[in-house]
């Protein structure tokens, strides 16, 4: 029996109930909450209210916008004990990681509270004949479309940037994980004028299309798969609506010949198993030099065999359940096909009975398998050996997607040189968690358009105006 009810929409201070759909805990397969379902008419109303709020919010002094963002950050931290269990229950991630996600989300609001002041400092430029003032104007109403694997922090980094820039925002969170995003919007409503933040939950395609097609939407920011991102880009392009798209990748993890094997394996496990492997920056394919292959495989195998999945609040487990049984079935099928093709597979411990649990796995010599040619999105690794770094760089850059990657090696200058040759948006050098609010996040090629985080993330929601003033 569901005990928690999430409304279909929050629009201008009004709460819309809508027909109820279950929110499932992937550890049990049971509903722990219900969420209302909104439709296209609710989207139209939400955009209308946001458009009505634009004139006042876009001209609100930057210090007042910053104060609101800091207050939101403070409330997120104050309510972490209530929000983190909801994140864990709806997404499957371990409770400590869910708690860290609340703090990470708060940091986005802290960071973007500073962005308007930084933008003002950057506004002046001078030539011998002119003095220039480069102004950032809010682009307009923003549609923010989230996804299920980081149900709080992905909406947070979108909303914090757009609101800081002066843009009222309508959020469409994933209908699979609406509980934590609803908590975020409720907090935002406390500190923002009516209409500056709204939320509409429902069928992903219907709601997203209605938002993108509304001519009052000036920008859309989306996180999800490359396939869906391509559709959104095409739809937004019809009206020249600005699109910021953070899409999928294949995150290579490159071990250099001078790497410390034990350290590299530890960084790899962080990059792979964080968020149950269901992360667009999760390590996907491990490249190990032939000279270290035997040692690396032995150390990694020992660590993988000891891993154990468990429920989100369990102690002494390494990762939680996947989002649903379909995800488990897909990954197990890929691993089994590789094994049938003669590849050696190292598996971890099984999870509890019931729920969307699966054992971690490493597929060795994975080239030529179906697993090797896609984003894995779960606790499975493809491992290959290499002879020349140049060949690895050439192969990775030919993939055509480049969101995140990793390089491990003792010689930091050489590791950095290797990382800089990769057509990848963010590269962790000797660390498995490279992202932070202060730096831009996004990808090359099929991994997206635009950037989130950093001043670059703020600029996604502004139009630049140059004033040329005679000296």
C-alpha positions in Angstrom: 0.0 0.0 0.0 1.4 3.4 -1.0 1.9 5.8 1.9 3.3 8.9 0.2 1.4 10.9 -2.5 3.2 13.2 -4.9 1.1 15.7 -6.9 0.9 15.7 -10.7 1.9 19.4 -10.9 2.9 22.4 -8.8 1.9 25.6 -10.7 1.9 29.1 -9.3 1.4 27.8 -5.8 -1.4 25.5 -6.8 -1.2 21.7 -6.4 -2.8 19.4 -8.9 -3.5 15.8 -8.0 -4.1 13.9 -11.2 -4.6 10.2 -11.7 -2.2 8.2 -9.5 0.7 6.0 -10.7 2.9 3.9 -8.4 6.5 4.7 -7.6 8.4 1.5 -7.2 11.3 0.6 -4.8 13.6 -1.5 -7.0 14.9 -3.4 -3.9 11.4 -4.9 -3.3 9.4 -4.3 -6.5 6.7 -2.8 -4.3 5.2 0.7 -4.5 6.3 3.0 -1.7 4.6 6.1 -3.1 2.1 7.3 -5.7 2.5 10.2 -8.2 -0.2 12.1 -10.0 -0.2 12.3 -13.8 -0.4 15.6 -15.6 -1.1 16.3 -19.3 -0.5 18.8 -22.0 -3.1 21.3 -20.7 -1.2 21.4 -17.4 2.0 22.1 -19.2 0.4 25.0 -21.0 -0.8 26.5 -17.7 2.7 26.0 -16.1 4.4 27.8 -18.9 1.9 30.6 -18.9 2.5 31.2 -15.2 6.3 31.0 -15.7 6.1 33.5 -18.6 4.1 35.8 -16.4 6.8 35.7 -13.8 9.6 36.4 -16.2 9.6 40.2 -16.3 9.8 40.6 -12.5 12.3 37.8 -11.9 14.6 38.7 -14.7 15.0 42.2 -13.3 15.3 41.1 -9.7 18.7 42.3 -8.4 21.3 39.6 -8.5 21.9 39.8 -4.7 18.3 38.9 -4.1 18.4 36.0 -6.5 21.6 34.9 -4.8 20.0 35.1 -1.3 17.1 32.9 -2.5 19.6 30.2 -3.9 21.5 30.2 -0.6 18.3 29.7 1.4 17.3 26.8 -0.9 20.8 25.2 -0.3 20.4 25.6 3.5 16.9 24.0 3.5 18.2 21.1 1.4 20.9 20.4 4.0 18.4 20.8 6.9 16.0 18.3 5.3 18.6 15.8 4.1 17.5 13.2 6.6 14.0 13.1 5.0 15.1 13.6 1.4 18.0 11.0 1.2 15.8 8.0 2.0 13.4 9.0 -0.7 16.2 9.2 -3.2 17.4 5.8 -2.2 13.9 4.2 -2.3 13.0 5.5 -5.7 16.4 5.2 -7.5 18.0 2.2 -5.8 21.2 3.9 -4.7 22.7 3.2 -1.4 21.6 5.6 1.4 25.1 7.1 2.0 25.3 8.0 -1.7 21.8 9.4 -1.5 22.8 11.6 1.4 25.9 12.7 -0.5 23.6 13.6 -3.4 21.6 16.0 -1.2 24.8 17.8 -0.3 26.0 17.8 -3.9 22.7 19.4 -4.9 23.0 22.0 -2.2 26.4 22.9 -3.5 25.0 23.7 -6.9 22.7 26.3 -5.4 25.7 27.7 -3.4 27.8 27.9 -6.5 25.3 29.5 -8.8 24.4 32.0 -6.1 27.9 33.5 -6.9 27.6 33.3 -10.6 25.8 36.7 -11.2 28.6 38.5 -9.4 31.3 36.7 -11.3 29.5 37.6 -14.6 29.4 41.2 -13.6 33.1 41.2 -13.0 33.7 39.8 -16.4 31.5 42.4 -18.1 34.0 45.2 -18.9 36.4 45.1 -21.9 38.5 47.9 -23.5 40.2 48.6 -26.8 42.1 51.7 -27.8 39.0 53.2 -29.4 36.1 51.8 -27.4 34.9 50.8 -24.0 32.7 47.7 -24.1 30.1 46.4 -21.7 29.0 42.8 -22.3 25.7 42.2 -20.7 24.1 38.8 -19.9 20.4 39.0 -20.3 18.1 36.1 -19.1 17.1 34.0 -22.1 13.5 33.5 -20.9 11.4 30.6 -19.6 13.4 27.4 -19.3 12.1 23.8 -19.5 14.3 21.4 -17.4 13.9 17.7 -18.1 15.5 15.4 -15.7 16.2 11.7 -15.5 15.9 8.9 -12.9 19.5 8.0 -11.9 20.3 11.3 -10.1 16.7 12.4 -9.3 17.7 15.3 -7.1 21.1 16.6 -8.2 20.4 16.7 -12.0 17.3 18.9 -11.5 19.2 20.9 -8.9 22.1 21.8 -11.3 19.6 22.8 -14.0 17.3 24.8 -11.7 20.1 26.5 -9.8 21.7 27.8 -13.0 18.5 28.9 -14.7 17.1 30.7 -11.7 20.4 32.4 -10.9 20.4 33.7 -14.5 16.9 35.2 -14.0 14.9 32.6 -15.9 11.6 31.1 -14.5 11.8 27.3 -14.9 9.3 24.5 -15.4 10.7 21.1 -14.3 9.7 17.8 -15.7 11.4 15.2 -13.5 11.5 11.5 -14.3 8.1 10.0 -13.7 9.9 7.0 -12.2 11.7 9.0 -9.5 9.5 12.1 -8.7 9.6 12.0 -4.9 12.9 13.8 -4.3 12.4 16.3 -7.1 9.1 17.2 -5.6 10.8 17.9 -2.3 13.3 20.2 -4.1 10.5 22.1 -5.8 8.6 22.5 -2.5 11.8 24.0 -1.0 12.3 26.3 -4.0 8.7 27.6 -3.7 9.4 28.8 -0.1 12.1 31.2 -1.3 11.1 32.2 -4.8 8.2 34.4 -6.1 5.1 32.7 -7.4 5.7 31.3 -10.9 9.5 31.3 -10.8 9.5 27.5 -10.3 6.9 25.0 -11.4 6.8 21.2 -11.9 4.8 19.0 -14.1 4.9 15.1 -13.9 3.5 12.7 -16.4 4.2 10.7 -19.5 7.8 11.5 -20.5 7.1 11.9 -24.2 3.9 13.9 -23.9 5.1 16.3 -21.2 8.5 16.9 -22.9 7.0 17.5 -26.3 4.4 19.9 -24.9 7.2 21.9 -23.2 9.5 22.0 -26.2 6.7 22.9 -28.6 5.5 25.9 -26.5 6.8 29.0 -28.2 7.2 30.7 -24.8 10.0 28.2 -23.9 13.3 29.9 -24.7 15.6 27.1 -23.6 15.4 23.4 -22.8 17.9 21.6 -20.7 17.8 17.8 -20.8 19.8 14.9 -19.4 19.3 11.4 -20.8 20.3 9.1 -23.6 21.9 10.2 -26.9 18.9 8.7 -28.8 16.3 10.7 -26.9 18.6 13.8 -26.9 18.8 13.7 -30.7 15.0 13.7 -30.9 14.8 16.7 -28.4 17.4 18.6 -30.4 15.5 18.1 -33.6 12.2 19.2 -32.0 13.8 22.2 -30.4 15.5 23.1 -33.7 12.2 23.7 -35.4 11.7 26.9 -33.4 15.4 27.6 -32.8 14.8 26.9 -29.1 18.1 26.8 -27.3 19.0 23.2 -26.2 21.5 22.2 -23.5 21.8 18.4 -23.7 23.9 16.2 -21.4 23.8 12.7 -23.0 25.4 9.3 -22.8 28.9 8.1 -23.2 31.2 5.1 -23.0 33.7 6.4 -20.3 37.0 4.7 -21.0 39.3 4.0 -18.0 42.9 4.0 -19.3 45.6 2.5 -17.1 49.1 3.7 -18.1 52.2 1.5 -17.9 53.5 3.4 -14.9 50.3 3.1 -12.9 50.1 1.7 -9.4 47.8 -1.3 -10.0 46.2 -1.4 -6.6 45.4 2.4 -6.7 44.1 2.1 -10.2 41.7 -0.7 -9.3 40.4 1.3 -6.3 39.7 4.4 -8.5 38.1 2.1 -11.1 35.7 0.6 -8.6 34.6 4.1 -7.5 34.1 5.1 -11.1 32.2 1.9 -11.8 30.1 1.0 -8.8 29.1 4.5 -7.6 25.3 4.9 -8.2 25.2 1.1 -8.9 27.0 1.7 -12.2 23.9 3.6 -13.5 25.7 6.8 -14.3 26.6 8.4 -17.6 30.1 8.9 -16.3 30.5 5.4 -14.9 33.7 3.6 -16.2 32.6 1.5 -19.1 35.7 0.0 -20.8 39.0 -0.6 -19.1 42.2 -0.3 -21.2 45.2 -2.1 -19.5 48.7 -2.2 -21.0 49.8 -5.7 -21.8 52.8 -5.4 -19.4 50.3 -5.0 -16.4 47.5 -7.1 -17.7 48.1 -10.2 -15.6 48.6 -8.3 -12.3 45.7 -6.0 -13.0 43.3 -8.8 -13.8 44.3 -10.7 -10.6 43.8 -7.6 -8.4 40.5 -6.6 -10.1 39.2 -10.1 -10.0 39.8 -10.4 -6.3 38.0 -7.1 -5.6 35.1 -7.9 -7.9 34.6 -11.4 -6.4 34.2 -9.8 -3.0 31.6 -7.2 -4.0 28.1 -7.7 -2.7 24.9 -5.9 -3.8 22.2 -5.2 -1.2 19.3 -3.1 -0.2 19.8 0.7 0.0 20.0 0.9 3.8 22.1 -2.4 4.3 25.5 -2.0 5.9 28.6 -3.6 4.3 27.3 -3.8 0.7 29.0 -2.3 -2.3 26.0 -1.2 -4.4 22.2 -1.4 -4.5 19.6 -2.7 -6.8 19.3 -1.5 -10.4 16.3 0.6 -11.4 14.2 -2.4 -12.5 14.2 -6.0 -13.5 14.5 -5.0 -17.2 17.9 -3.4 -16.5 19.1 -6.6 -14.8 17.8 -8.8 -17.6 19.5 -6.7 -20.3 22.9 -6.7 -18.5 22.8 -10.4 -17.6 22.0 -11.2 -21.2 25.0 -9.2 -22.5 27.3 -10.9 -20.0 26.0 -14.4 -20.9 26.4 -13.7 -24.6 30.0 -12.7 -24.0 30.6 -15.9 -21.9 29.0 -18.0 -24.7 31.4 -16.4 -27.1 34.3 -17.8 -25.0 35.2 -14.7 -23.0 36.3 -15.1 -19.4 33.8 -13.6 -16.9 34.6 -12.8 -13.3 31.5 -12.3 -11.1 30.8 -10.9 -7.7 28.4 -12.2 -5.1 24.7 -12.5 -5.7 22.3 -10.1 -4.1 19.2 -10.9 -2.0 16.3 -12.8 -3.5 13.7 -10.6 -5.1 14.2 -7.1 -6.3 16.4 -5.8 -9.1 19.7 -7.2 -7.9 22.6 -8.5 -10.0 26.2 -9.5 -9.3 29.0 -7.3 -10.5 30.9 -8.7 -13.5 34.1 -8.2 -15.5 34.2 -9.4 -19.1 37.9 -9.9 -20.1 39.2 -9.5 -23.6 35.8 -8.0 -24.4 36.4 -6.8 -27.9 34.0 -8.3 -30.4 31.2 -8.7 -27.9 27.9 -6.9 -28.0 28.7 -5.5 -24.6 31.8 -3.8 -25.8 30.1 -1.5 -28.3 27.6 0.3 -26.0 27.1 2.2 -22.8 26.8 -0.5 -20.2 24.9 1.5 -17.4 25.3 -1.0 -14.6 27.9 -2.9 -12.5 29.6 -4.6 -15.4 33.0 -3.8 -16.9 34.5 -4.6 -20.3 38.3 -5.1 -20.0 40.8 -5.1 -22.9 44.6 -5.0 -23.2 46.6 -2.6 -25.3 50.1 -2.2 -26.7 50.2 1.5 -27.7 48.6 4.5 -26.1 48.2 6.2 -29.5 46.0 3.3 -30.6 43.8 3.7 -27.5 43.4 7.4 -28.1 42.6 6.8 -31.8 40.0 4.2 -30.9 38.3 6.2 -28.1 38.1 9.3 -30.2 36.5 7.3 -33.1 33.6 6.3 -30.9 32.0 9.7 -31.5 30.8 10.0 -27.9 32.9 11.6 -25.2 31.2 12.6 -21.9 33.7 11.3 -19.3 36.8 9.3 -19.0 39.6 8.3 -16.6 43.4 8.1 -16.8 45.6 6.5 -14.1 49.4 6.8 -13.9 52.2 7.9 -11.6 53.7 10.5 -14.1 51.1 13.2 -13.8 52.4 15.3 -16.7 52.2 12.2 -19.0 48.7 11.3 -17.7 47.5 14.9 -18.3 49.0 14.8 -21.8 47.1 11.6 -22.5 43.9 13.0 -21.1 44.1 16.2 -23.2 44.3 14.1 -26.4 40.9 12.5 -25.6 37.8 14.1 -27.1 36.0 13.8 -23.8 34.3 16.5 -21.8 35.6 15.6 -18.3 38.5 13.3 -17.4 39.4 12.1 -14.0 43.2 11.7 -13.5 43.9 9.3 -10.7 40.4 9.8 -9.3 37.0 8.2 -9.9 34.7 11.1 -9.2 35.7 14.0 -11.4 32.6 16.2 -11.4 32.0 19.3 -9.2 29.7 22.3 -9.5 32.5 24.7 -10.1 33.6 23.2 -13.5 31.7 22.8 -16.8 30.2 19.3 -17.4 29.1 18.0 -20.8 30.4 16.0 -23.7 31.9 15.9 -27.2 30.1 14.6 -30.2 27.1 12.4 -29.5 27.5 13.0 -25.7 25.7 16.3 -25.9 25.5 20.0 -26.6 26.4 22.8 -24.1 27.6 22.6 -20.5 26.2 22.4 -17.0 28.1 23.6 -14.0 30.7 26.4 -13.8 30.1 29.8 -15.4 29.5 27.9 -18.6 26.4 26.4 -17.1 25.2 29.9 -16.1 25.8 31.2 -19.6 23.5 28.5 -21.1 20.6 30.6 -19.8 21.7 34.0 -20.9 21.8 36.0 -24.1 24.9 38.3 -24.6 24.5 41.9 -25.5 27.6 44.0 -26.3 27.5 47.8 -25.6 30.1 49.6 -27.7 30.9 53.0 -26.0 33.1 55.5 -27.7 36.0 56.6 -25.5 
